[in-house]
Amino acid sequence: MTSKIVIVVFLIAIVWNLGAGMFYMMTDKGGSDRTVKALTRRIALSVLLIVLIMIGLLTGFIQPHGL
């Protein structure tokens, strides 16, 4: 259950940073680097989430199941 909560929190943070990047892109009009920072955080969170899922699968903390 803990792994599901962590995954959902990461996904919410990723979507939040994506929305923040879009908002900054529309409001700043190239005046600052907030868009780049928001999108960089989104990419970093996505990579970290993928790595955590891979570690969880390899250690057995996350059990895959067939549908």
Backbone as CSV, one residue per row, in Angstrom:
resi,resn,N_x,N_y,N_z,CA_x,CA_y,CA_z,C_x,C_y,C_z
1,MET,0.824,-1.192,0.000,0.000,0.000,0.000,0.872,1.261,0.000
2,THR,1.998,1.200,0.685,2.893,2.346,0.752,3.452,2.689,-0.619
3,SER,3.772,1.657,-1.397,4.335,1.909,-2.724,3.316,2.599,-3.629
4,LYS,2.055,2.231,-3.505,1.020,2.873,-4.320,0.872,4.346,-3.957
5,ILE,0.945,4.651,-2.680,0.831,6.041,-2.238,2.012,6.860,-2.760
6,VAL,3.214,6.286,-2.681,4.402,6.990,-3.170,4.294,7.231,-4.671
7,ILE,3.838,6.245,-5.418,3.691,6.399,-6.873,2.671,7.479,-7.194
8,VAL,1.544,7.489,-6.498,0.503,8.494,-6.747,1.019,9.893,-6.404
9,VAL,1.768,10.026,-5.307,2.319,11.333,-4.928,3.296,11.821,-5.996
10,PHE,4.136,10.911,-6.500,5.064,11.290,-7.562,4.299,11.726,-8.813
11,LEU,3.259,10.998,-9.191,2.490,11.361,-10.382,1.812,12.714,-10.223
12,ILE,1.294,12.989,-9.034,0.675,14.291,-8.786,1.714,15.409,-8.892
13,ALA,2.906,15.174,-8.337,3.974,16.183,-8.410,4.425,16.399,-9.852
14,ILE,4.469,15.328,-10.645,4.858,15.444,-12.050,3.843,16.269,-12.821
15,VAL,2.564,15.978,-12.621,1.512,16.731,-13.317,1.497,18.184,-12.839
16,TRP,1.734,18.401,-11.549,1.780,19.768,-11.010,2.892,20.582,-11.680
17,ASN,4.077,19.986,-11.794,5.190,20.696,-12.424,4.949,20.913,-13.908
18,LEU,4.271,19.998,-14.558,3.923,20.195,-15.962,2.969,21.379,-16.114
19,GLY,1.977,21.448,-15.240,1.050,22.577,-15.261,1.730,23.889,-14.914
20,ALA,2.643,23.843,-13.945,3.380,25.052,-13.578,4.232,25.538,-14.738
21,GLY,4.853,24.605,-15.452,5.650,24.995,-16.618,4.803,25.667,-17.680
22,MET,3.595,25.113,-17.913,2.709,25.725,-18.899,2.261,27.111,-18.443
23,PHE,1.928,27.241,-17.146,1.501,28.534,-16.619,2.611,29.572,-16.749
24,TYR,3.833,29.194,-16.361,4.955,30.127,-16.452,5.258,30.496,-17.899
25,MET,5.089,29.537,-18.801,5.351,29.815,-20.210,4.351,30.851,-20.744
26,MET,3.104,30.764,-20.290,2.087,31.695,-20.765,2.192,33.073,-20.116
27,THR,2.609,33.128,-18.864,2.601,34.410,-18.155,3.920,35.162,-18.249
28,ASP,5.045,34.458,-18.287,6.344,35.141,-18.273,6.753,35.681,-19.639
29,LYS,6.300,35.079,-20.696,6.633,35.507,-22.064,8.148,35.566,-22.298
30,GLY,8.866,34.587,-21.735,10.306,34.524,-21.943,11.104,35.434,-21.038
31,GLY,10.473,36.002,-20.029,11.166,36.945,-19.163,11.971,36.303,-18.049
32,SER,11.706,35.029,-17.747,12.450,34.365,-16.671,12.696,32.902,-17.042
33,ASP,13.392,32.215,-16.148,13.707,30.815,-16.415,12.853,29.866,-15.580
34,ARG,11.707,30.338,-15.082,10.845,29.486,-14.260,10.287,28.313,-15.055
35,THR,10.027,28.503,-16.342,9.514,27.414,-17.174,10.533,26.296,-17.264
36,VAL,11.756,26.642,-17.511,12.820,25.638,-17.632,13.000,24.896,-16.320
37,LYS,12.964,25.606,-15.202,13.124,24.967,-13.901,11.975,24.008,-13.600
38,ALA,10.739,24.407,-13.918,9.581,23.540,-13.669,9.657,22.280,-14.525
39,LEU,10.027,22.429,-15.784,10.113,21.263,-16.657,11.312,20.382,-16.302
40,THR,12.380,20.974,-15.800,13.526,20.182,-15.337,13.149,19.365,-14.111
41,ARG,12.396,19.968,-13.197,11.916,19.214,-12.032,11.007,18.075,-12.465
42,ARG,10.165,18.308,-13.457,9.266,17.262,-13.945,10.060,16.093,-14.502
43,ILE,11.069,16.374,-15.293,11.891,15.310,-15.867,12.630,14.559,-14.766
44,ALA,13.176,15.286,-13.800,13.900,14.644,-12.701,12.972,13.741,-11.883
45,LEU,11.754,14.210,-11.616,10.802,13.393,-10.878,10.393,12.152,-11.671
46,SER,10.241,12.297,-12.977,9.880,11.155,-13.814,10.986,10.101,-13.816
47,VAL,12.212,10.545,-13.963,13.342,9.607,-13.952,13.458,8.938,-12.588
48,LEU,13.317,9.704,-11.515,13.386,9.146,-10.172,12.272,8.124,-9.931
49,LEU,11.073,8.413,-10.415,9.967,7.471,-10.268,10.256,6.168,-11.001
50,ILE,10.774,6.257,-12.207,11.103,5.043,-12.970,12.171,4.234,-12.247
51,VAL,13.188,4.908,-11.719,14.253,4.211,-10.997,13.695,3.551,-9.731
52,LEU,12.841,4.248,-8.996,12.262,3.672,-7.786,11.386,2.466,-8.098
53,ILE,10.636,2.523,-9.184,9.815,1.375,-9.574,10.698,0.196,-9.955
54,MET,11.775,0.456,-10.687,12.691,-0.627,-11.051,13.333,-1.249,-9.812
55,ILE,13.750,-0.426,-8.859,14.335,-0.942,-7.622,13.303,-1.746,-6.840
56,GLY,12.076,-1.235,-6.783,11.016,-1.956,-6.092,10.718,-3.306,-6.725
57,LEU,10.751,-3.383,-8.037,10.525,-4.656,-8.728,11.682,-5.624,-8.492
58,LEU,12.914,-5.114,-8.536,14.081,-5.974,-8.357,14.207,-6.494,-6.927
59,THR,13.821,-5.693,-5.955,13.931,-6.123,-4.558,12.718,-6.915,-4.088
60,GLY,11.656,-6.920,-4.870,10.461,-7.658,-4.479,9.477,-6.852,-3.665
61,PHE,9.744,-5.568,-3.461,8.828,-4.714,-2.714,7.532,-4.477,-3.481
62,ILE,7.648,-4.421,-4.808,6.491,-4.295,-5.687,6.346,-5.629,-6.420
63,GLN,5.177,-6.226,-6.293,4.919,-7.512,-6.933,4.039,-7.314,-8.163
64,PRO,4.554,-7.607,-9.359,3.694,-7.514,-10.541,2.704,-8.665,-10.564
65,HIS,1.573,-8.423,-11.207,0.565,-9.484,-11.303,-0.020,-9.472,-12.709
66,GLY,-0.421,-10.610,-13.151,-1.045,-10.719,-14.470,-2.515,-10.359,-14.410
67,LEU,-3.022,-9.814,-15.490,-4.438,-9.460,-15.543,-5.231,-10.533,-16.213
